[in-house]
């Protein structure tokens, strides 16, 4: 499932991961470390919601 940042609209796609923070593809949002932040605006995981 993809998650979207409520602040800036960045979409975390587990099929892509996050190369800016060395998160490989296949890592689900709930598996991201608590220290992970939006690569676009720096928002924490609590500012994301499921993309429907």
C-alpha positions as CSV (number, residue, x, y, z in Angstrom):
1,X,0.0,0.0,0.0
2,X,1.2,3.5,-0.8
3,X,1.2,6.3,1.7
4,X,0.9,10.0,1.1
5,X,2.4,12.9,3.1
6,X,-0.3,15.2,4.3
7,X,2.1,18.1,4.3
8,X,3.6,18.1,0.8
9,X,1.9,15.3,-1.1
10,X,5.0,13.0,-1.5
11,X,3.9,9.4,-2.0
12,X,5.9,6.6,-0.5
13,X,5.7,3.6,-2.8
14,X,7.0,0.4,-1.3
15,X,7.7,-1.0,-4.8
16,X,10.3,1.9,-5.2
17,X,11.5,2.3,-1.6
18,X,13.4,5.6,-0.9
19,X,16.8,5.8,-2.4
20,X,17.5,9.1,-0.6
21,X,17.5,7.2,2.7
22,X,18.8,3.9,1.5
23,X,15.4,2.2,1.9
24,X,15.3,-0.7,-0.7
25,X,12.3,-1.6,-2.7
26,X,9.9,-4.0,-1.0
27,X,10.0,-2.2,2.4
28,X,6.4,-1.6,3.5
29,X,5.6,1.7,5.2
30,X,5.0,0.1,8.6
31,X,8.5,-1.4,8.3
32,X,10.2,1.9,7.9
33,X,12.3,3.0,10.9
34,X,10.7,5.5,13.3
35,X,13.4,7.9,12.3
36,X,12.4,7.9,8.7
37,X,11.2,11.3,7.4
38,X,9.6,12.5,4.2
39,X,12.4,13.1,1.7
40,X,10.6,16.1,0.3
41,X,9.6,18.1,3.4
42,X,11.0,16.3,6.4
43,X,7.7,15.4,7.9
44,X,7.6,12.4,10.3
45,X,5.8,9.1,9.6
46,X,2.8,10.4,11.7
47,X,2.1,12.9,8.9
48,X,1.4,10.2,6.4
49,X,-1.9,8.5,5.6
50,X,-2.8,5.5,3.3
51,X,-3.3,6.5,-0.3
52,X,-6.7,5.2,-1.4
